[in-house]
């Protein structure tokens, strides 16, 4: 299959995307659900390519692997764990068993406990919530809280992740310790960055008249360490080892989201994800949105060799979505070893990056349009904003989003550039100036459109990308649910801390590290 796809890519290399358009392409190369539409017509995928990509997914056993995940089988084979973030939004989907036990009663009981606690906080004098976490314990909740700001009717939510003291100092500055709740989000309650920040927050609260015994909650499974920290069991919300950090905002890690938008809003968020789960399990072939999003990604990265992928939400409140997807995709599929331990024979996941439109247009779109590297772009935009009195803003936003994808595909020829400036230049200077105004075009993009960014829609979008990562991982033959690549740096940092503090010599470290430690210590 890979060889067939490489041949198709070679045949399409000099083919104009625009030449593929006929009366039906816009309909045929889009997936439409009740709530959103995914357009991939502005890629160089034709019917034969799509059929081959679908055959690749079938040969990889995507459907069987999907069913195994949803049924609670241990598809995280390197850690012998199930992968069941989908259970956290399985509000009315029936039993899911792991090792012969139905996990849903405990999932729903934890959700009910969260709701009771969230309602008590929202009804109290608490004005601000500080969520302390890192990675999946921070990126998901922070992104979702910002995305759903029109629905906030609870306390203000703030997020601290970096161990750099500037982060927690800036967040705590101006807050009232007497009316601030601190949530410590760490499954093991040992994450060094999180616990360092948590101890600083506790000291701040004590120094400013707050009560850590009543104003701290924990999102953790380590009941012994949370108790030692002074957080009673009724304010500790745990989750099982079959929920990975970057997939955890649907459960206790999402407590800050629930506090911000309320229990009804949070359930709508879960139902949006559940709706996408059901679509992913039921839709066939080219009508399956996560499957097609993944296959477009496989085509661009593994077949065409485009190293990076730009995520470009034309929605200011999705400003943190590119960073969230960066972790979701690069930590999941940034692997070089297949499930069986052999080296990959294809490229692994792409570099994921991006920023909201229209800001990006005045920052990096120059490279996207006229640079030497082809960067597939993934646009997204809502039909409606939350500010009806500013409809003209939203109309301009939509026009910019659609114009960028059209410009990437269409480009501008040298003749067109000459014609555009022929009244200003002539001769050799006309040729020189025209060359600078040429756009190569034929650069691929996709566009996801939806009605409005509400809790239900955000749940759909996040679940869509989760399943996209899953499909790509299955096709590549890797485990998308471990992250051994983060371990070595953490181990070395632990060993380096006493050296940096001057408590141990730097003997045994490489010359560069020794010199850097000496320079920093001399100026500390």
Buried (B, 14 or more C-beta within 10 A) or exposed (E): BBEBBBEBBEEBEEEBBEEBBEEEBEEEBBBEBEBBBBBBBBBBBBEEBBBBBBEBBEEBBBBEBBEBBBBBBBBBEEBEBBBBBBBBBBBEBEEBEBEEEBBBEBBBEBBEBBBEBBBEBBEEEBBBBBBBBBBBBBBBBBBBBBBBBEBBEBBBBBBBBEBEEEBBEEBBEEBEBBBBBBBBBBBEBEBBBBBBBBEBBBEBBEEEEBEBEEBBBBBBBBBEBBBEBEBEEEBBBBBBBBBBBBBBBBBBBBBBBBBBBBBEBBBBBBBBBBBBBEBBBEBEEBEBBBBBBBBBBBBBBBBBEBEBBBBBBBBBBBBBBBBBBBBBBBBBBBBEBBBEEEEBEBBBBBBBBBBBBBBBBEEBBEEBBBEEEBBBBBBBBBEBBBEEEEEEEBEEBBEBBBEBBBBBBBBBBEEBBBEEBEEEBEEEEBEEBBEEBBBBBBBBBBBBBBEBBBBBBBBBBBBBBBBBBBBBBBBBBBBBBBBEEEEEEEEEEEEBEEBBEEEEEBEEBEEEBBEBBEEEEEEE
